[in-house]
Amino acid sequence: MLPGQTVSHYEIVKQLGQGGMGIVYLARDVTLDRTVALKSLPPDMSLDEEAKERFIREAKAASALDHANICNIHAIEETEDGGMFIVMACYDGETVKQRIARGPLPALLPGPRGAPDGGPGGAGRSRSRR
């Protein structure tokens, strides 16, 4: 994926970051007129069936969660040449690396029953905040 390129109905704006399991791009969903993030498998992994299966499991696991600190997954798609990418919400802000560079993170106060947020079970459980 390259800036200016259109993949499916997503126009690639720029690369945001890269890690061991993917490359993340800022993109524009031209159908719904919204900004999204696309995470694609690196080219050297896009033909590896095991890597593709892990990538799909990652998308399914993240899409099953409803939590303020986990981005929303909109879709998982495949390119004409067999590459895969996850379409997710894009949020403005700093990276974890940038945040850590600013100094120590504040201590977290536990939620109900000592769970960090969400009560019993904590992670993966949502709680109404209305």
C-alpha positions in Angstrom: 0.0 0.0 0.0 1.3 3.4 -0.9 0.0 7.0 -0.2 -2.4 8.0 -3.0 -3.2 4.4 -3.8 -6.9 3.2 -3.6 -7.4 -0.3 -2.1 -11.1 -1.4 -2.4 -12.8 1.8 -1.4 -10.1 3.1 0.9 -7.7 5.8 -0.3 -4.3 5.5 1.5 -3.2 8.8 3.0 0.0 7.9 4.8 1.8 5.2 6.8 1.3 5.6 10.6 3.5 2.8 11.9 4.9 -0.6 11.6 5.3 -3.6 13.9 6.0 -7.3 13.7 2.5 -8.3 12.6 1.5 -5.4 10.5 1.7 -2.0 8.9 -0.9 0.6 9.9 -2.0 3.3 7.4 -4.2 6.4 7.7 -6.9 6.0 5.0 -10.1 7.6 3.8 -13.2 5.5 3.3 -14.5 7.1 0.1 -17.9 5.3 0.4 -18.8 6.4 3.9 -16.7 9.6 3.8 -14.7 8.9 7.0 -11.2 8.5 8.2 -10.1 5.0 9.1 -7.0 3.1 9.9 -6.0 0.1 7.8 -3.7 -2.6 9.3 -2.2 -4.8 6.7 0.1 -7.8 6.9 3.7 -7.1 5.8 4.3 -8.2 2.2 6.6 -11.0 3.3 3.8 -12.5 5.4 0.8 -12.0 3.1 1.3 -15.4 1.4 1.9 -17.3 4.7 -1.4 -19.1 5.5 -0.6 -19.4 9.2 0.1 -15.6 9.4 -3.2 -14.9 7.7 -5.1 -17.2 10.1 -3.5 -15.3 13.1 -4.4 -12.0 11.5 -8.0 -13.1 11.1 -8.1 -14.3 14.7 -6.7 -11.0 15.9 -9.5 -9.1 14.0 -12.2 -11.4 15.3 -11.0 -11.2 18.9 -10.7 -7.4 18.8 -14.1 -7.0 17.1 -15.8 -9.1 19.9 -14.7 -6.6 22.5 -16.6 -3.4 23.5 -14.3 -1.2 25.6 -13.3 2.5 25.5 -9.6 1.6 25.2 -9.9 -0.8 22.3 -10.6 0.5 18.8 -13.6 -0.6 16.8 -13.1 -3.0 14.0 -15.2 -2.3 10.9 -14.1 -5.1 8.6 -11.4 -7.4 7.4 -10.8 -7.5 3.7 -8.6 -9.2 1.1 -6.9 -7.5 -1.8 -6.9 -8.8 -5.4 -3.3 -10.1 -4.9 -4.2 -12.0 -1.7 -3.1 -9.4 0.8 -5.2 -8.9 3.9 -6.1 -5.8 5.9 -8.2 -4.9 8.9 -10.3 -1.7 8.7 -10.6 0.0 12.1 -11.6 3.3 13.7 -8.8 5.8 13.6 -8.2 8.0 16.7 -6.2 11.2 17.1 -3.6 11.1 19.8 -0.1 10.1 20.6 1.5 6.7 20.4 2.3 4.7 23.6 6.0 5.4 22.9 5.3 9.1 22.8 3.2 9.0 26.0 5.9 7.1 27.9 8.5 9.6 26.8 6.5 12.4 28.6 7.0 10.7 31.9 5.4 8.2 34.3 1.8 7.1 33.6 -0.7 8.0 36.4 -1.6 5.2 38.7 -4.9 3.4 37.8 -7.6 3.3 40.4 -9.3 -0.1 40.6 -13.0 -0.4 39.6 -15.6 -2.5 41.4 -14.2 -5.5 43.3 -10.7 -4.5 42.5 -10.9 -5.1 38.8 -9.2 -2.4 36.7 -12.3 -1.5 34.8 -15.6 -3.3 34.2 -16.1 -5.2 37.4 -15.7 -8.9 37.7 -13.7 -10.2 34.8 -12.5 -6.7 33.9 -11.1 -6.8 30.4 -13.6 -7.5 27.6 -16.6 -6.5 29.6 -18.4 -3.2 29.0 -20.1 -1.1 31.5 -22.7 1.6 30.8 -21.4 5.0 31.6 -24.5 7.1 30.8 
